[in-house]
Amino acid sequence: MLSCIRSYIYSYVNMRLAIFLLILCIFEYAVAVDQTNFKTCDQSSFCRRCRNVKPDNTKFALVPGTLNIYSDSITADLQHKDNKHLFSLKLEGIEKGDTFRLLIDEKTPLKPRYRVVDSLKEIPKPGSIKVQEGQGELTITSGSNKAVVVADPFRIDFYQNNVLTVSVNAKGLMTFEHLRPKPQELGTDSPDANEVKSSDEITDPGAWEENFKSHHDSKPYGPEAVALDFSFPEAEVLFGIPEHADSFVLKSTSGTDPYRLYNTDVFEYILDSKMALYGSVPVLYGHGPKRTAGVFWQNAAETWVDIYTAEKNVVSSIVNFVSGSSKTDPPAAHFMSESGIIDVFILLGPSPIDVFKQYTELTGSGPLPQMFALAYHQSRWNYNSEDDVEEVSAKFDEYDIPMDTMWLDIEYTDGKRYFTWDKFKFSNPLGMFRNLSKLGRHMVIIIDPHIKRDDQYFFHKDCTERGLYTKTREGKDYEGWCWPGAASYPDFFNPEVRAYYASQYLPSNFKTVTADVMIWNDMNEPSVFNGPEVTMPKDMIHYGNWEHRDVHNLYGHMHVMGTFDGLLGRDPNQRPYILTRSHFAGTQRYASIWTGDNTADWGHLQHSLKMCLSEAVAGFSFCGADVGGFFGNPDAELFARWYQTGAFLPFFRGHAHIDTKRREPWLFPEDTRLIVRDAIRKRYAFLPLWYTMFYEHEMTGEPVMRPLLAHYPQDKEGYNIDYEFLLQDRLLVRPVMDRGASKVNVYFPSTDDKKTGDVWYDINTLKKYTNAGYESLPVDSRTIPVFQRGGTIIPKKERIRRAATLMKNDPYTLVVCLDRAGKAQGTLYIDDEKSYAYRKGEFNYLLFEFENGQLNVNFKSKPNFKTTAWIERVVIAGLDRTPKSATLIVGGVSQDLEVLPHEEGVAIRKPGISVLELFTIRLNF
């Protein structure tokens, strides 16, 4: 496909040939990704070398007499026992959370090795430690945790409350290729020549230069890989390391390629695959019934991860039988990176929620978005003109379908020049924005990092004159090919570049947008159509003289940082909204993500859940997929089911390729349109819950979307279930994702090993489900199987308007679902839904509690935001008898309220009480 696009771009001077080639490109693009355009481990020199390291024969040991003990850390020298090269080791306990940090670098490298800093929200502060020296080992205690460092063979065992939780280098797979002179550069009389040849020679043919297809990697610094293995003795499954189109629980890589982390532009990606995709988040978790732990491998270079599972097979069973042992090796992961240092955080849990919070304590949580960002978004490549945008917006109103945001893809620009407009199709963009704003709506426009090489284009001219582009090894501006044709790529690692780029969003520069227009950053892996593996060559040079190979997975992250700074500089009081495709650990602090160029089939619908679950536990709660599929044309059933699913994923956007049929909801048959309308309206009804959950995510770091094991850690049956998910611990969502389904199996998880379950209630009928395990439930075309957990209270708004921004002062409905003890509690968060005033205390945070037939409200903090919103209705499910009436008590004054049957529960009508007042509602039996 990329050779096809490249041919098209090179041929654009011949328009007839260009059109012909473009048609061929579109046809080829619609087939599927060509896997041969992307490396396998065997085609990657460093991956081959690291994978060939034999287990249980580690070459590393601590050097006696080099230990230094400080109040918050230890340091020591580590030596390769064969080539005698020295490395520096540092181990520290982190003050916040049950976390250790391990750093290993060369003691005297030929040049500095890259250290990632931009993924962390701040430099973690070490905590105090105690050190006890023993025979051949050290014990470092930090709080209730300890690390036992074994000198020879080198290994570190991490304990949480005296339980061995993570072992480092237990399999002996550590690799650290030190920097060295190129062999032919050593003279025959050099004293180092014989040493290199005899004890340090790396004979792999790709160690010093490497070819892939027609591309050559000069590799001027030679082999510099780092690798380390991590075992999880208390775990039964491993998960994490997004982004991959695979199951939530990681699979064994025995006999297959490892999982790859290398941000690439992969269209219509293959499912159930370990191939790299657009994002790389190198955090991995091990989970078992008693404990969960994790490792955050902070390295931005190309990385492969081998997975060793604890599954028993025929061979292992025979061996154990013969030996009389029932022991199996615990699950383990082997991280292998092309360059950089070993910089890893050990997250000791012990619960799933604990370990997720330990990770976001390091890299940050997603900020509370504006309310409109949590509502429905309408996009395609491309809406063709201002009239097209206006007509689509009007049609949503005509068919009474809520919609908050219209999106514009690359065709709005003047010839793919970002920060410009096509003056014929979009002659009055400010008028277009104002018309949308009058309806309560927003717009998002795309701005990609590839800059058209046009001497008349101000951005290119400035970058050229000021030296702001990424450079070749010869110091020239790197030139690749992307949507504009010939393009260069700003070096966002340079603070001056980010500042220049951010300044383009200022109203004085980008005069054709308003402060309410938000940004979509795409193609920022970066995508280079004629580059190796559709990206930038690894030997290009960034700010600080770092090679692209050292920082590749961070490029999109730095792009987004610049965008965030630009939007914040444009309007410091308004929360920016950004969608990015490329991402790394920490990008969640700036942007939401989506699963990229999926296709309109049932498998891609199913994988949208698996992928967003993996992203959620890696810090990215604000995740979604292109509803309906980016490529292809969904039939009516798939289209409807995808909307029903998307309505319960955090990011909810319909989007489609330029070559697909128009697919706005009203273009489908009426019954399909009504199903889609119902799904979108359901999303709007639950917006108070979504908003509350995202506030709590920012405050705690706990993910919004969660796997079952997050709250049911002992339920082994639930470990591998990734076709349903939790929203916090309040909702269980089990979408219908199979063609022609008339029933679905819903799994209600158990709270212990005795198959005791929570109580669950159907959100529509309030029907109660009390048994743990599988339940086969009938579904029709309108059914979205979603269940509220007994013991929770959920806020809703049931007066649906054309846009969420118009619902701010509308009344709330509380849905109270009781647990077996007749209790429930929940929260509601309220602010201005737009600004940063909430960080100055201007918000209301309410706690609702139901017990002994009485609903009470309290404020979790002093209310400090004025609102006219009020409580319109209270729905209660799970009562063992029906109340005759209810009494509202406010400040000692009582008022009778009417109680009516509602589905399989009751509804208390019109309490009419402001959300700014404390009150009690007492049921009368």
NUDRENVEX-802819 format. One record per residue (C-alpha): residue in one letter; x, y, z. Coordinates in pm, whole numbers, padded with zeros to 5 digits, always signed. Example, Ala and Ser with C-alpha at 12.3 -4.5 7.8 and 13.67 -1.06 7.14 Angstrom:
! NUDRENVEX-802819
A+01230-00450+00780;S+01367-00106+00714;
//
This chain:
! NUDRENVEX-802819
M+00000+00000+00000;L+00271+00250+00093;S+00458+00191-00231;C+00127+00261-00404;I+00074+00592-00223;R+00436+00683-00281;S+00396+00623-00655;Y+00084+00835-00653;I+00256+01126-00480;Y+00563+01113-00700;S+00335+01113-01004;Y+00115+01405-00905;V+00263+01617-01181;N+00088+01391-01428;M-00273+01428-01320;R-00419+01150-01532;L-00162+00906-01407;A-00212+01036-01055;I-00586+00974-01065;F-00535+00625-01202;L-00278+00541-00935;L-00497+00689-00663;I-00782+00459-00766;L-00544+00165-00739;C-00428+00291-00402;I-00780+00315-00266;F-00854-00037-00386;E-00538-00174-00231;Y-00587+00030+00088;A-00928-00128+00136;V-00797-00482+00129;A-00587-00502+00448;V-00251-00411+00591;D+00051-00569+00421;Q+00237-00726+00712;T+00557-00748+00508;N+00589-00368+00537;F+00660-00416+00908;K+00941-00603+01075;T+00923-00931+01256;C+01152-00996+01551;D+01375-01206+01330;Q+01413-00907+01095;S+01509-00680+01385;S+01873-00729+01480;F+01845-00628+01845;C+01533-00836+01899;R+01709-01141+01755;R+02007-01088+01984;C+01804-01033+02300;R+01580-01326+02227;N+01880-01553+02176;V+02003-01497+02531;K+01982-01830+02713;P+01784-01837+03038;D+01930-01926+03377;N+02281-01817+03278;T+02297-01449+03362;K+02620-01270+03283;F+02579-00995+03541;A+02689-00967+03904;L+02734-00689+04159;V+03094-00586+04217;P+03200-00640+04580;G+03299-00327+04768;T+03109-00082+04545;L+02793-00050+04753;N+02692+00302+04860;I+02402+00344+05103;Y+02206+00669+05120;S+01896+00767+05316;D+01670+00715+05012;S+01862+00483+04777;I+02152+00251+04720;T+02405+00247+04437;A+02650-00019+04330;D+02854-00129+04034;L+02725-00410+03818;Q+02962-00602+03592;H+02928-00820+03286;K+03122-01126+03393;D+03260-01203+03046;N+03362-00866+02902;K+03411-00700+03245;H+03223-00386+03139;L+03093-00186+03435;F+02746-00050+03488;S+02600+00170+03759;L+02293+00049+03948;K+02060+00262+04156;L+01761+00136+04353;E+01523+00363+04541;G+01189+00337+04715;I+00934+00594+04596;E+00778+00805+04871;K+00422+00780+04737;G+00278+00434+04681;D+00424+00087+04713;T+00678+00145+04437;F+01049+00095+04375;R+01260+00242+04095;L+01555+00059+03940;L+01802+00238+03712;I+02094+00073+03533;D+02326+00263+03298;E+02680+00232+03174;K+02926+00366+03428;T+03144+00538+03168;P+02961+00531+02832;L+03127+00655+02514;K+02838+00900+02495;P+02531+00962+02713;R+02244+00720+02669;Y+01889+00854+02639;R+01673+00877+02950;V+01299+00936+02918;V+01173+01225+03130;D+00860+01357+02957;S+00638+01061+03041;L+00638+01139+03414;K+00410+01407+03556;E+00696+01505+03789;I+01020+01358+03916;P+00915+01097+04175;K+01044+01177+04521;P+01236+00890+04683;G+01135+00782+05032;S+01350+00678+05325;I+01493+00325+05324;K+01668+00087+05558;V+01943-00146+05438;Q+02055-00475+05583;E+02360-00651+05441;G+02372-01030+05435;Q+02584-01301+05281;G+02580-01226+04909;E+02265-01017+04927;L+02117-00689+05043;T+01772-00621+05187;I+01633-00272+05124;T+01318-00191+05320;S+01080+00088+05219;G+00768+00108+05432;S+00601-00234+05434;N+00793-00339+05124;K+01138-00473+05068;A+01376-00554+04787;V+01627-00835+04824;V+01924-00781+04591;V+02123-01096+04514;A+02479-01014+04408;D+02574-01315+04195;P+02395-01412+03983;F+02231-01070+03981;R+01863-01074+04075;I+01622-00857+04274;D+01318-00997+04454;F+01048-00750+04557;Y+00819-00826+04849;Q+00496-00661+04949;N+00411-00735+05312;N+00663-01023+05305;V+00503-01184+05000;L+00731-01227+04697;T+00551-01028+04429;V+00797-00944+04150;S+01136-01097+04065;V+01376-00909+03838;N+01616-01115+03625;A+01494-01439+03778;K+01515-01598+03434;G+01860-01449+03379;L+01771-01279+03050;M+01924-00941+03125;T+02107-00774+02836;F+02293-00444+02832;E+02496-00384+02517;H+02751-00117+02603;L+02853+00143+02348;R+03180+00058+02172;P+03396+00172+01882;K+03314+00023+01548;P+03550-00277+01506;Q+03712-00158+01181;E+03776+00180+01340;L+04020+00017+01588;G+04378+00005+01462;T+04553-00330+01463;D+04790-00194+01727;S+04507-00076+01949;P+04507-00247+02288;D+04127-00262+02265;A+04122-00448+01934;N+04191-00793+02071;E+03947-00740+02357;V+03668-00646+02118;K+03735-00946+01902;S+03785-01199+02178;S+03533-01114+02448;D+03301-00847+02320;E+03238-00913+01955;I+02878-00904+01837;T+02863-01096+01513;D+02497-01039+01433;P+02492-00894+01078;G+02258-00612+01178;A+02461-00490+01474;W+02635-00201+01295;E+02409-00141+00997;E+02076-00285+00903;N+01862-00305+00592;F+01489-00356+00565;K+01342-00369+00219;S+01490-00069+00034;H+01577+00118+00354;H+01919+00141+00515;D+01982+00216+00882;S+02337+00342+00931;K+02342+00262+01307;P+02649+00480+01375;Y+02665+00384+01741;G+02631+00011+01685;P+02456-00234+01917;E+02308-00072+02229;A+02011-00290+02330;V+01886-00331+02685;A+01663-00610+02813;L+01538-00747+03143;D+01288-01009+03256;F+01024-00980+03526;S+00850-01273+03696;F+00521-01250+03889;P+00507-01538+04143;E+00157-01449+04266;A+00006-01401+03920;E-00195-01625+03691;V-00239-01380+03401;L-00051-01085+03254;F-00210-00784+03085;G-00120-00435+02966;I+00142-00304+02714;P-00103-00145+02468;E-00156-00083+02184;H-00236-00416+02016;A-00545-00554+01846;D-00544-00858+02069;S-00711-01002+02376;F-00698-00814+02706;V-00503-01094+02873;L-00165-01132+02708;K-00091-01458+02528;S+00222-01667+02537;T+00470-01565+02270;S+00629-01908+02255;G+00655-01998+01888;T+00536-01650+01777;D+00674-01299+01762;P+00686-01102+02086;Y+00443-00817+02139;R+00588-00511+01972;L+00583-00151+02094;Y+00674+00076+01803;N+00437+00354+01700;T+00341+00295+01336;D+00070+00394+01089;V-00111+00063+01036;F-00437+00082+00841;E-00714-00177+00870;Y-00502-00365+01117;I-00509-00740+01167;L-00702-00872+01467;D-00565-01110+01729;S-00218-00985+01645;K+00092-00882+01840;M+00183-00628+01570;A+00270-00277+01681;L+00006-00010+01628;Y-00017+00365+01686;G+00064+00384+02056;S+00315+00227+02293;V+00257+00220+02668;P+00520-00004+02831;V+00338-00088+03152;L+00252-00451+03229;Y+00061-00613+03514;G+00054-00958+03670;H-00266-01060+03846;G-00370-01350+04067;P-00645-01413+04322;K-00446-01260+04607;R-00223-00998+04449;T-00166-00770+04153;A+00168-00610+04067;G+00313-00421+03773;V+00625-00293+03599;F+00662+00031+03407;W+00950+00000+03160;Q+01035+00364+03090;N+01199+00342+02748;A+01090+00520+02428;A+01288+00314+02177;E+01147+00026+01975;T+01058-00246+02226;W+00954-00610+02204;V+00801-00803+02493;D+00806-01181+02526;I+00533-01331+02743;Y+00582-01651+02940;T+00256-01786+03076;A+00195-02024+03364;E-00025-02249+03154;K+00039-02619+03190;N+00090-02819+02874;V+00143-03186+02799;V+00522-03166+02813;S+00534-02974+03140;S+00279-03209+03293;I+00492-03514+03204;V+00807-03349+03341;N+00632-03256+03665;F+00487-03607+03697;V+00827-03771+03650;S+00997-03532+03891;G+00716-03550+04144;S+00672-03173+04130;S+00355-02974+04078;K+00542-02647+04044;T+00524-02438+03727;D+00721-02129+03644;P+00524-01814+03723;P+00413-01583+03444;A+00695-01360+03324;A+00768-01087+03072;H+01094-01012+02891;F+01126-00647+02782;M+01377-00582+02501;S+01453-00227+02380;E+01687-00111+02105;S+01860+00167+02299;G+01840+00380+02611;I+01892+00264+02968;I+01712+00032+03207;D+01471+00255+03397;V+01189+00056+03551;F+00931+00116+03824;I+00814-00184+04024;L+00450-00141+04130;L+00362-00368+04421;G-00015-00327+04450;P-00147-00533+04619;S-00494-00487+04462;P-00567-00412+04095;I-00696-00065+04180;D-00388-00002+04396;V-00148-00085+04115;F-00340+00120+03858;K-00317+00419+04093;Q+00054+00359+04150;Y+00108+00385+03775;T-00096+00705+03733;E+00078+00850+04037;L+00389+00839+03817;T+00253+00932+03474;G-00058+01127+03568;S-00430+01083+03517;G-00641+01228+03241;P-00777+01575+03322;L-01148+01635+03352;P-01269+01715+02998;Q-01532+01966+02905;M-01879+01815+02907;F-01918+01839+02529;A-01617+01608+02483;L-01801+01328+02667;A-02103+01362+02440;Y-02146+01242+02081;H-01909+01350+01798;Q-01988+01336+01425;S-01698+01303+01183;R-01590+01173+00846;W-01306+01220+00602;N-01435+01468+00492;Y-01727+01705+00532;N-01688+01892+00207;S-01793+02249+00274;E-01955+02491+00515;D-02291+02407+00360;D-02225+02036+00418;V-02146+02100+00785;E-02456+02315+00829;E-02680+02058+00660;V-02551+01768+00872;S-02595+01970+01190;A-02951+02063+01088;K-03037+01701+01006;F-02944+01593+01359;D-03199+01844+01486;E-03457+01740+01227;Y-03438+01379+01343;D-03410+01473+01712;I-03068+01311+01755;P-02833+01481+02001;M-02488+01576+01875;D-02226+01806+02024;T-01932+01824+01787;M-01865+01830+01414;W-01520+01725+01294;L-01320+01828+00988;D-01047+01607+00840;I-00757+01719+00617;E-00962+01844+00321;Y-01063+02167+00496;T-00711+02301+00448;D-00562+02489+00157;G-00372+02206-00011;K-00287+02020+00315;R-00129+02332+00465;Y-00228+02331+00832;F-00346+02654+00995;T-00504+02748+00660;W-00847+02701+00498;D-00966+02609+00153;K-01111+02949+00061;F-01362+02800-00183;K-01509+02523+00035;F-01473+02709+00364;S-01484+03077+00279;N-01622+03188+00617;P-01503+02948+00889;L-01569+03198+01168;G-01930+03220+01059;M-01952+02840+01052;F-01818+02819+01408;R-02054+03085+01534;N-02353+02910+01377;L-02258+02586+01551;S-02196+02769+01878;K-02545+02921+01869;L-02677+02565+01873;G-02454+02472+02167;R-02219+02277+01941;H-01844+02264+01890;M-01602+02185+01610;V-01276+01988+01604;I-01027+02029+01318;I-00728+01814+01232;I-00368+01936+01245;D-00103+01676+01162;P+00275+01709+01210;H+00382+01671+00845;I+00447+02016+00697;K+00409+02073+00324;R+00738+02174+00162;D+00615+02486-00011;D+00833+02798-00003;Q+00520+03013-00008;Y+00373+02840+00299;F+00452+03046+00610;F+00492+02749+00844;H+00741+02573+00616;K+00926+02896+00550;D+00961+02969+00922;C+01073+02614+01008;T+01331+02621+00729;E+01474+02960+00817;R+01481+02893+01191;G+01607+02534+01170;L+01301+02382+01338;Y+01277+02058+01138;T+01412+01715+01233;K+01752+01670+01068;T+01934+01406+00868;R+02274+01283+00982;E+02425+01535+00744;G+02241+01823+00916;K+01987+01882+00641;D+01611+01906+00692;Y+01463+01556+00676;E+01215+01519+00389;G+00955+01246+00369;W+00622+01194+00200;C+00276+01221+00346;W-00064+01369+00254;P+00076+01700+00123;G+00337+01521-00091;A+00689+01631+00003;A+00687+01709+00376;S+00918+01780+00666;Y+00861+01716+01034;P+00904+01970+01316;D+01141+01853+01587;F+00900+01872+01878;F+01173+01761+02119;N+01312+02112+02083;P+01140+02351+02329;E+01177+02631+02074;V+00989+02423+01815;R+00707+02344+02057;A+00683+02712+02151;Y+00671+02820+01786;Y+00410+02555+01703;A+00202+02644+02011;S+00211+03012+01916;Q+00029+02933+01591;Y-00288+02871+01792;L-00290+03224+01935;P-00584+03434+01813;S-00338+03681+01668;N-00198+03407+01443;F-00481+03160+01378;K-00743+03428+01317;T-00992+03202+01141;V-01088+02995+01445;T-01251+03074+01776;A-01132+02965+02120;D-01398+02691+02121;V-01248+02505+01822;M-01053+02201+01943;I-00782+01991+01780;W-00725+01643+01640;N-00359+01533+01605;D-00333+01241+01362;M-00048+01075+01165;N+00193+01163+01447;E+00375+00832+01494;P+00510+01001+01273;S+00362+00858+00954;V+00601+00880+00658;F+00463+00707+00350;N+00804+00642+00195;G+00987+00576+00521;P+01093+00242+00671;E+00787+00077+00823;V+00586+00386+00724;T+00773+00609+00965;M+01086+00817+01011;P+01430+00653+00968;K+01592+00574+01300;D+01917+00757+01223;M+01752+01099+01188;I+01865+01354+01448;H+01657+01539+01708;Y+01727+01819+01951;G+02013+01731+02185;N+02176+01519+01913;W+01955+01223+01997;E+01880+00972+01726;H+01521+00909+01632;R+01569+00546+01740;D+01610+00667+02102;V+01289+00870+02111;H+01061+00727+01840;N+00769+00632+02062;L+00771+00980+02219;Y+00735+01183+01897;G+00355+01197+01904;H+00363+01269+02278;M+00580+01575+02220;H+00353+01687+01934;V+00053+01670+02166;M+00238+01859+02438;G+00286+02142+02191;T-00081+02136+02094;F-00190+02142+02457;D+00036+02440+02528;G-00106+02613+02220;L-00469+02570+02325;L-00389+02670+02681;G-00206+02980+02557;R-00502+03065+02337;D-00744+03059+02631;P-00589+02984+02972;N-00930+02948+03136;Q-01069+02686+02899;R-00986+02315+02924;P-00827+02203+02595;Y-00968+01906+02411;I-00729+01704+02192;L-00758+01368+02021;T-00432+01196+01929;R-00353+00873+01750;S+00011+00829+01857;H+00068+00807+02229;F+00311+00698+02499;A+00302+00672+02877;G+00186+01009+03011;T+00011+01132+02696;Q-00316+01086+02888;R-00235+01413+03069;Y-00300+01601+02745;A-00528+01408+02510;S-00783+01139+02446;I-00713+00851+02206;W-00896+00624+01966;T-00814+00284+01821;G-00722+00411+01476;D-00802+00282+01130;N-01043-00001+01206;T-01285-00153+00958;A-01658-00216+00941;D-01678-00575+01059;W-01790-00752+01373;G-01437-00849+01475;H-01325-00486+01488;L-01633-00398+01692;Q-01541-00672+01941;H-01178-00561+01958;S-01273-00202+02038;L-01355-00324+02390;K-01037-00529+02430;M-00817-00243+02310;C-00979+00026+02523;L-00967-00198+02830;S-00592-00240+02782;E-00552+00135+02736;A-00765+00213+03042;V-00544+00018+03281;A-00244+00192+03120;G-00373+00538+03215;F-00586+00614+02907;S-00944+00623+03033;F-01058+00852+02749;C-01057+00592+02471;G-01297+00496+02194;A-01318+00357+01842;D-01449+00486+01511;V-01815+00391+01540;G-01922+00197+01232;G-01561+00129+01132;F-01327+00366+00945;F-01296+00146+00636;G-01582-00024+00458;N-01957+00013+00467;P-02139-00139+00764;D-02477-00295+00711;A-02766-00169+00918;E-02732-00429+01193;L-02359-00373+01247;F-02408+00004+01232;A-02676-00006+01502;R-02490-00247+01728;W-02175-00034+01703;Y-02365+00274+01820;Q-02511+00076+02108;T-02159-00027+02207;G-01998+00312+02147;A-02256+00480+02368;F-02089+00310+02666;L-01725+00364+02567;P-01564+00679+02705;F-01494+00847+02367;F-01798+00833+02136;R-01741+00937+01773;G-01876+00823+01439;H-01604+00846+01172;A-01546+00706+00822;H-01299+00694+00533;I-01334+00928+00234;D-01410+00629+00010;T-01704+00501+00216;K-02069+00575+00159;R-02212+00860+00362;R-02349+00705+00679;E-02523+00967+00888;P-02798+00791+01088;W-03088+00921+00874;L-02939+00756+00563;F-03025+00414+00706;P-03377+00263+00726;E-03607+00418+00982;D-03585+00133+01233;T-03203+00158+01228;R-03215+00535+01264;L-03442+00502+01568;I-03211+00245+01729;V-02912+00475+01676;R-03110+00770+01808;D-03203+00572+02118;A-02840+00470+02179;I-02713+00829+02149;R-02991+00961+02371;K-02902+00698+02630;R-02545+00832+02627;Y-02679+01181+02699;A-02897+01054+02984;F-02588+00913+03154;L-02368+01222+03102;P-02384+01322+03473;L-02238+00983+03557;W-01968+01012+03288;Y-01874+01359+03412;T-01858+01243+03773;M-01647+00941+03679;F-01395+01152+03488;Y-01365+01396+03777;E-01296+01107+04010;H-01046+00966+03759;E-00850+01292+03764;M-00855+01300+04143;T-00764+00935+04211;G-00605+00795+03894;E-00848+00503+03900;P-00962+00406+03548;V-01315+00483+03433;M-01346+00171+03215;R-01233-00142+03401;P-01189-00515+03346;L-01387-00748+03571;L-01076-00843+03767;A-01044-00484+03890;H-01322-00545+04142;Y-01350-00923+04135;P-00986-01029+04173;Q-01064-01376+04302;D-01299-01471+04018;K-01068-01661+03782;E-01344-01711+03528;G-01358-01336+03479;Y-00988-01289+03410;N-01016-01365+03040;I-01353-01200+02980;D-01300-00896+02758;Y-01638-00881+02583;E-01791-00705+02882;F-01655-00441+03115;L-01723-00225+03417;L-01767+00150+03436;Q-01609+00215+03775;D-01787-00036+04000;R-02129+00103+03907;L-02224-00040+03568;L-02159-00373+03396;V-02176-00340+03016;R-02216-00643+02790;P-02274-00517+02433;V-02428-00731+02161;M-02140-00780+01916;D-02239-01078+01702;R-02441-01080+01383;G-02800-01199+01420;A-02778-01248+01796;S-03106-01329+01970;K-02945-01394+02308;V-02618-01320+02486;N-02436-01480+02774;V-02381-01224+03046;Y-02125-01311+03312;F-02203-01178+03659;P-01875-01201+03852;S-01834-01349+04198;T-01695-01156+04492;D-01511-01452+04643;D-01406-01810+04572;K-01746-01937+04686;K-01932-01795+04386;T-02106-01527+04589;G-02214-01248+04361;D-02331-00891+04380;V-02688-00795+04301;W-02729-00647+03951;Y-03022-00458+03799;D-03109-00412+03432;I-03086-00037+03373;N-03407-00034+03168;T-03641-00273+03350;L-03471-00278+03693;K-03500-00655+03687;K-03280-00803+03959;Y-03006-01067+03904;T-02865-01224+04219;N-02661-01524+04103;A-02296-01517+04005;G-02199-01689+03682;Y-02332-01698+03328;E-02686-01590+03249;S-02829-01637+02900;L-03048-01337+02824;P-03271-01275+02521;V-03197-00964+02314;D-03370-00786+02031;S-03242-00514+01800;R-03295-00244+02062;T-03138-00423+02357;I-02816-00298+02516;P-02744-00531+02809;V-02624-00293+03082;F-02662-00352+03455;Q-02629-00131+03761;R-02462-00288+04062;G-02664-00317+04378;G-02520-00082+04637;T-02473+00211+04398;I-02655+00536+04323;I-02623+00683+03973;P-02709+01038+03864;K-02881+01088+03526;K-03054+01360+03324;E-03361+01256+03131;R-03445+01580+02951;I-03237+01523+02639;R-03148+01829+02430;R-02970+01880+02098;A-02635+01926+02276;A-02496+01847+02620;T-02396+02211+02670;L-02766+02302+02676;M-02843+02054+02957;K-02623+02215+03223;N-02905+02345+03444;D-03152+02064+03375;P-03276+01853+03668;Y-03127+01524+03781;T-03273+01180+03835;L-03113+00954+04095;V-03126+00578+04039;V-03079+00391+04366;C-03008+00017+04338;L-02988-00161+04670;D-02750-00435+04773;R-02849-00736+04980;A-02833-00528+05297;G-03068-00268+05153;K-02792-00007+05121;A-02650+00205+04841;Q-02430+00508+04789;G-02310+00723+04500;T-02163+01056+04405;L-02246+01350+04180;Y-01998+01611+04063;I-02107+01952+03926;D-01914+02251+03793;D-01927+02493+03498;E-01837+02206+03259;K-01582+02416+03072;S-01321+02612+03266;Y-01045+02543+03516;A-01238+02715+03795;Y-01297+02373+03951;R-00925+02356+04034;K-00980+02667+04242;G-01259+02502+04438;E-01559+02615+04232;F-01755+02293+04224;N-02009+02085+04413;Y-01937+01723+04505;L-02231+01538+04654;L-02248+01205+04836;F-02580+01017+04839;E-02637+00736+05088;F-02939+00509+05128;E-02991+00297+05438;N-03284+00190+05656;G-03537+00322+05405;Q-03386+00668+05398;L-03187+00865+05138;N-02946+01126+05272;V-02728+01374+05088;N-02405+01528+05213;F-02130+01732+05054;K-01789+01568+05020;S-01648+01921+05022;K-01802+02262+05078;P-02026+02351+04780;N-01885+02645+04591;F-02057+02648+04252;K-02390+02819+04192;T-02641+02622+03987;T-03016+02615+03940;A-03019+02238+03883;W-03243+02030+04106;I-03352+01673+04181;E-03647+01584+03962;R-03697+01218+04047;V-03559+00936+04260;V-03590+00579+04133;I-03532+00295+04381;A-03487-00074+04296;G-03443-00369+04530;L-03686-00280+04809;D-03840-00582+04979;R-04175-00402+05011;T-04347-00110+04840;P-04364+00222+05026;K-04696+00400+05049;S-04540+00745+05031;A-04221+00937+05101;T-04130+01239+05307;L-03881+01508+05206;I-03705+01673+05501;V-03511+01997+05445;G-03387+02199+05742;G-03638+02033+05970;V-03932+02106+05740;S-04121+01804+05603;Q-04309+01761+05276;D-04502+01460+05149;L-04398+01309+04816;E-04580+01073+04584;V-04438+00725+04518;L-04538+00544+04199;P-04451+00205+04049;H-04165+00228+03796;E-04068-00085+03602;E-03962-00333+03874;G-03894-00056+04124;V-04056+00264+04246;A-04017+00631+04157;I-04044+00926+04394;R-04189+01213+04192;K-04069+01571+04197;P-03874+01618+04519;G-03797+01957+04361;I-03498+02011+04585;S-03190+02207+04476;V-02861+02019+04450;L-02717+02293+04672;E-02927+02188+04973;L-02886+01908+05225;F-03194+01690+05244;T-03334+01354+05350;I-03603+01148+05179;R-03769+00893+05409;L-03980+00611+05274;N-04309+00543+05450;F-04434+00183+05456;
//
